[in-house]
């Protein structure tokens, strides 16, 4: 995601994840599964690694 420098205000983003993304290898076998929990946990970990405060997110 990118917010242009010319944007005069705060940029807000909203994402909805329903179901899971199945990532396949070259032979068509499931290599990994990215569901909402995995994406949330990965996002939080990456923010922490880069010294960014944990975003206030809503989960269900």
Sine and cosine of phi, psi and omega as CSV:
sin_phi,cos_phi,sin_psi,cos_psi,sin_omega,cos_omega
0.00,0.00,0.56,-0.83,-0.03,-1.00
-0.63,-0.78,0.73,-0.68,0.11,-0.99
-0.95,-0.31,0.86,-0.51,-0.01,-1.00
-0.87,0.50,0.56,-0.83,0.04,-1.00
-0.86,0.52,-0.50,0.87,-0.02,-1.00
-0.96,0.29,-0.14,0.99,0.02,-1.00
-0.92,0.39,0.87,-0.50,-0.10,-0.99
-0.98,0.21,-0.21,0.98,-0.08,-1.00
-0.74,-0.68,-0.20,-0.98,0.02,-1.00
-0.95,0.30,0.65,-0.76,0.06,-1.00
-0.99,-0.15,0.81,-0.59,0.05,-1.00
-0.93,-0.38,0.57,-0.82,0.02,-1.00
-0.78,-0.63,0.51,-0.86,0.03,-1.00
-0.71,-0.70,0.76,-0.65,0.01,-1.00
-0.80,-0.60,0.66,-0.75,0.11,-0.99
-0.85,-0.53,0.74,-0.67,0.01,-1.00
-0.86,-0.52,0.82,-0.57,0.04,-1.00
-0.78,-0.63,0.81,-0.59,-0.02,-1.00
0.99,0.14,-0.27,-0.96,-0.05,-1.00
-0.79,-0.62,0.45,-0.90,0.09,-1.00
-0.98,-0.18,0.85,-0.52,0.04,-1.00
-0.99,-0.10,0.88,-0.48,0.02,-1.00
-0.99,-0.11,0.83,-0.55,-0.10,-1.00
-0.97,-0.23,0.52,-0.86,0.09,-1.00
-1.00,0.10,-0.06,-1.00,-0.05,-1.00
-0.90,0.44,-0.34,0.94,0.01,-1.00
-0.99,-0.10,0.09,1.00,0.03,-1.00
1.00,0.10,0.14,0.99,0.04,-1.00
-1.00,0.04,0.51,-0.86,0.02,-1.00
-0.92,0.40,0.86,-0.51,0.00,-1.00
-1.00,-0.09,-0.62,0.78,0.03,-1.00
-0.37,-0.93,0.34,-0.94,0.02,-1.00
-0.82,-0.57,0.85,-0.53,0.03,-1.00
-0.94,-0.34,0.97,-0.26,0.07,-1.00
-0.95,-0.31,-0.01,-1.00,-0.07,-1.00
-0.85,0.52,-0.67,0.74,0.00,-1.00
-0.88,0.47,-0.72,0.69,0.00,-1.00
-0.88,0.48,-0.72,0.70,-0.02,-1.00
-0.90,0.44,-0.69,0.73,0.02,-1.00
-0.87,0.49,-0.77,0.64,-0.04,-1.00
-0.90,0.44,-0.64,0.77,0.03,-1.00
-0.91,0.41,-0.68,0.73,0.02,-1.00
-0.87,0.49,-0.73,0.69,0.01,-1.00
-0.88,0.48,-0.68,0.73,-0.01,-1.00
-0.90,0.43,-0.66,0.75,0.01,-1.00
-0.92,0.40,-0.63,0.78,0.07,-1.00
-0.87,0.49,-0.72,0.70,-0.01,-1.00
-0.89,0.46,-0.68,0.73,0.01,-1.00
-0.87,0.49,-0.53,0.85,-0.05,-1.00
-0.99,-0.10,0.11,0.99,0.04,-1.00
0.97,0.26,0.36,0.93,0.02,-1.00
-1.00,-0.07,0.70,-0.71,0.01,-1.00
-0.85,0.52,0.55,-0.83,0.04,-1.00
-0.88,0.47,0.84,-0.54,0.01,-1.00
-0.92,0.40,0.51,-0.86,0.07,-1.00
-0.99,0.14,0.97,-0.24,-0.06,-1.00
-0.89,-0.46,0.37,-0.93,0.04,-1.00
-0.94,-0.33,0.74,-0.67,0.06,-1.00
-0.78,-0.63,0.45,-0.89,0.11,-0.99
-0.78,-0.62,0.00,0.00,0.00,0.00
